[in-house]
Amino acid sequence: MARISFHEDALEIDAAIVAEGLGMAPDQVQSEMRAGRMTSVCERGVDSDEGTFRLNFKAGNRRLRLVVDKAGFVIGRSTLTLSDPPGAPQHNL
């Protein structure tokens, strides 16, 4: 069963998927998004990528990218942790 679904122009994703990729607890995802400390972008595939979506999540120095098909199944996943520049304030999620 897919834990990502599309409803008209809305996307629903299980917070556990995002939390795992960003290294936080699932119950933090919604509060971090509401506070503006987490952002997300959904991109629709075109041409040879038609029928896929790229979901990007950013929180602090962590990035999560999911590629999903139109049924909501993850077909690609990557995470990235960026180092903070010298002297930057430390953020704990």
Secondary structure as GFF3:
##gff-version 3
##sequence-region A 1 93
A	DSSP	beta_strand	4	7	.	.	.	ID=ss1
A	DSSP	beta_strand	10	13	.	.	.	ID=ss2
A	DSSP	alpha_helix	15	22	.	.	.	ID=ss3
A	DSSP	alpha_helix	26	34	.	.	.	ID=ss4
A	DSSP	beta_strand	38	44	.	.	.	ID=ss5
A	DSSP	three_ten_helix	47	49	.	.	.	ID=ss6
A	DSSP	beta_strand	52	59	.	.	.	ID=ss7
A	DSSP	beta_strand	62	69	.	.	.	ID=ss8
A	DSSP	beta_strand	74	81	.	.	.	ID=ss9
###
